[in-house]
């Protein structure tokens, strides 16, 4: 019971900081950037207030090979969404209109990597890191996966709105991110996947989520066929199959060098 209360307290406090403050207070890009940076010392203090292990509580720690895990995850996520968006063009969902000038492109790419990089890391710390820290060794694997994917899906529904299609899509994404986190016992592969997906999205929609605010200029065509509606979900499940085959035999380990004790 004590563990459940500690988990809920941490999850609620950090979720309110990350998700609610930007709704209550208007933030420009600079303020939002510092809001994201301050999350890390705030999360550390929340952990220590509960007599826990600082940032390790969220799966955030360095160890030999963490960079490889991050890059591998990024490659998986980026490749999956590159295929998705390429198919959107081939199927006529998107129409290519060119790219932004180089001077604007460099700034756009930097903003996409920094904004989505911090956002992906923080989201994975709150949604998966906390849950796996508290319950991964206290519940059977299948129950941990169900619980974690449910939390991930609910978080996504909260941010994107509810629909049957989006719920199945969120479950598909949650499977990859949660399974990678569980099997590697750290945040890096899952955050790499998350970041890879978001970077491709950002190249088209930018940080704002508006078409054309990214690096690539395009128009969206009206299309309501089955493949259009479910293509993202199909690619997401295909990505999970790849993640599963890649990490199913991975031996979970205890990283040796934490960031902060």
C-alpha positions in Angstrom: 0.0 0.0 0.0 2.8 2.3 0.9 4.5 1.7 -2.5 1.2 2.4 -4.3 0.8 5.7 -2.5 4.4 6.7 -3.1 4.0 5.9 -6.8 0.7 7.8 -7.2 2.1 10.8 -5.3 5.1 11.0 -7.6 3.1 10.4 -10.8 0.5 13.0 -10.0 2.9 15.7 -8.8 5.2 15.3 -11.8 2.4 15.1 -14.3 0.8 18.3 -13.0 4.2 20.0 -13.3 4.8 18.7 -16.8 1.3 18.8 -18.3 -0.8 21.3 -16.3 1.6 24.3 -15.8 1.8 25.0 -19.5 -2.0 25.1 -19.6 -2.4 27.4 -16.6 0.4 29.7 -17.5 1.1 31.0 -21.0 4.7 30.1 -22.0 6.8 31.2 -24.9 9.5 29.0 -26.3 12.2 30.3 -23.9 10.0 29.9 -20.8 8.9 26.5 -21.9 12.6 25.5 -22.3 13.4 26.4 -18.8 10.2 24.8 -17.5 11.5 21.5 -19.1 15.0 21.9 -17.6 13.7 22.6 -14.1 11.8 19.4 -14.3 15.0 17.4 -13.6 16.0 18.9 -10.2 12.3 19.0 -9.3 12.0 15.3 -10.1 15.1 14.6 -8.1 13.7 16.5 -5.0 10.4 14.5 -5.3 12.3 11.3 -5.3 14.5 12.3 -2.3 11.4 13.5 -0.4 10.2 9.9 -0.6 13.6 8.5 0.5 14.1 7.0 -3.0 17.2 7.0 -5.3 17.0 10.3 -7.0 16.9 10.2 -10.8 17.6 6.4 -10.8 13.9 6.2 -9.7 12.9 7.2 -13.2 15.4 4.9 -15.1 17.7 7.8 -15.8 21.3 6.7 -15.3 24.5 6.3 -17.2 26.2 3.0 -17.8 28.5 1.5 -20.4 26.6 1.4 -23.7 23.8 3.9 -22.8 24.7 6.0 -25.9 24.3 2.9 -28.1 20.9 2.2 -26.6 19.8 5.7 -27.2 21.0 5.7 -30.8 19.5 2.2 -31.5 16.1 3.3 -30.1 16.3 6.5 -32.2 17.1 4.6 -35.3 14.1 2.3 -34.7 11.6 5.1 -34.1 13.0 7.3 -36.9 12.9 4.5 -39.4 9.4 3.4 -38.5 7.9 6.9 -38.9 10.0 7.6 -42.0 8.3 4.6 -43.6 4.9 5.9 -42.3 5.3 9.3 -43.7 6.7 8.0 -47.0 3.6 5.8 -47.4 1.5 8.9 -46.7 3.0 10.5 -49.8 2.7 7.4 -51.9 -0.9 6.9 -51.0 -1.8 10.5 -51.7 -2.5 11.6 -48.1 0.2 14.2 -48.4 1.3 16.4 -51.2 5.0 17.6 -51.4 5.5 21.4 -51.7 9.2 21.6 -51.0 11.4 22.4 -48.0 12.3 25.5 -46.0 15.5 27.5 -46.8 18.7 26.2 -45.2 18.9 29.1 -42.7 15.4 28.3 -41.4 15.9 24.5 -41.6 18.9 24.5 -39.3 17.0 26.4 -36.6 13.9 24.2 -37.1 15.9 21.0 -36.7 17.6 22.3 -33.6 14.3 23.3 -32.0 12.8 19.9 -32.9 15.6 17.9 -31.4 15.8 20.0 -28.2 12.1 20.4 -27.7 11.1 16.8 -28.5 14.3 15.4 -26.9 13.5 16.9 -23.5 9.8 16.2 -23.8 10.3 12.5 -24.8 12.8 12.0 -21.9 10.5 13.6 -19.3 7.4 11.7 -20.6 9.2 8.4 -20.4 10.5 9.2 -16.9 7.0 9.9 -15.6 4.9 7.3 -17.5 7.3 4.3 -17.6 10.2 5.1 -15.3 8.2 5.5 -12.1 5.9 2.5 -12.7 8.8 0.1 -13.5 10.9 1.3 -10.6 8.1 0.5 -8.1 6.5 -2.6 -9.6 8.8 -4.4 -12.1 10.2 -6.7 -9.4 7.0 -7.1 -7.5 4.6 -8.1 -10.2 4.7 -10.8 -13.0 6.1 -9.5 -16.3 2.7 -9.7 -18.1 0.9 -7.6 -15.4 3.7 -5.0 -15.4 3.3 -4.7 -19.2 -0.5 -4.4 -19.1 -0.3 -1.8 -16.3 2.5 0.2 -18.0 0.8 0.2 -21.4 -2.5 1.2 -19.9 -0.8 4.2 -18.1 0.9 5.2 -21.4 -2.3 4.9 -23.3 -4.3 7.0 -20.8 -1.5 9.6 -20.8 -1.7 9.8 -24.6 -5.5 9.9 -24.6 -5.3 12.8 -22.1 -3.1 14.7 -24.4 -4.6 13.8 -27.8 -8.2 13.1 -27.0 -10.2 9.8 -27.0 -11.2 7.8 -30.0 -11.1 4.1 -30.6 -8.5 4.4 -33.4 -6.2 6.6 -31.3 -6.6 4.2 -28.3 -5.4 1.2 -30.3 -2.6 3.4 -31.7 -1.5 4.4 -28.2 -1.5 0.8 -27.1 0.7 -0.2 -30.1 3.2 2.6 -29.3 3.1 1.8 -25.6 4.0 -1.8 -26.2 7.3 -0.9 -27.9 8.3 1.8 -25.5 7.4 -0.2 -22.4 8.9 -3.5 -23.6 12.2 -1.8 -24.5 12.4 0.0 -21.1 11.6 -3.2 -19.2 14.1 -5.4 -21.1 17.0 -2.9 -20.9 16.2 -1.7 -17.4 16.9 1.9 -18.3 15.3 4.7 -20.1 17.6 5.1 -23.1 16.1 2.7 -25.8 12.5 3.8 -25.0 13.4 7.5 -25.1 15.4 6.9 -28.3 12.3 5.3 -29.9 10.1 8.1 -28.6 12.5 10.8 -29.9 12.9 9.1 -33.3 9.1 9.1 -33.8 8.8 12.7 -32.7 11.7 14.0 -34.8 10.1 12.7 -38.0 6.8 14.1 -36.9 8.5 17.4 -36.1 10.1 17.6 -39.6 6.5 17.8 -40.9 4.6 19.5 -38.2 7.2 21.3 -36.1 6.9 21.7 -32.3 3.5 23.4 -32.7 1.8 20.4 -34.4 0.7 22.5 -37.4 1.3 21.2 -40.9 4.1 23.1 -42.6 5.7 24.4 -39.3 8.5 21.8 -39.6 11.3 21.5 -42.2 9.2 20.0 -44.9 6.4 21.9 -46.6 3.4 19.9 -47.7 -0.4 19.8 -47.9 -2.8 17.3 -46.4 -5.4 15.8 -48.7 -8.8 14.5 -47.5 -8.8 10.7 -47.3 -11.0 8.5 -45.2 -10.3 5.0 -46.4 -9.4 2.2 -44.1 -5.7 2.2 -44.8 -5.5 6.0 -44.2 -7.2 5.6 -40.8 -5.2 2.7 -39.6 -1.8 3.1 -41.3 -0.2 4.6 -38.2 -1.4 1.8 -36.0 -0.2 -0.9 -38.5 3.3 0.6 -38.6 3.3 1.0 -34.8 2.5 -2.7 -34.3 5.1 -3.7 -36.9 7.6 -1.6 -34.9 6.7 -3.5 -31.8 7.3 -6.8 -33.5 10.8 -5.6 -34.4 11.4 -4.3 -30.9 10.2 -7.6 -29.4 12.4 -9.7 -31.7 15.4 -7.4 -30.9 15.1 -7.4 -27.1 13.2 -10.5 -26.1 16.3 -12.3 -25.0 18.0 -9.3 -23.5 19.1 -9.9 -19.9 18.0 -7.1 -17.6 20.9 -5.6 -15.6 21.7 -3.0 -13.0 23.6 -0.2 -14.6 26.8 0.6 -12.7 27.2 4.3 -12.9 24.2 6.4 -11.8 23.9 10.1 -12.7 23.1 11.2 -9.2 22.8 9.1 -6.1 
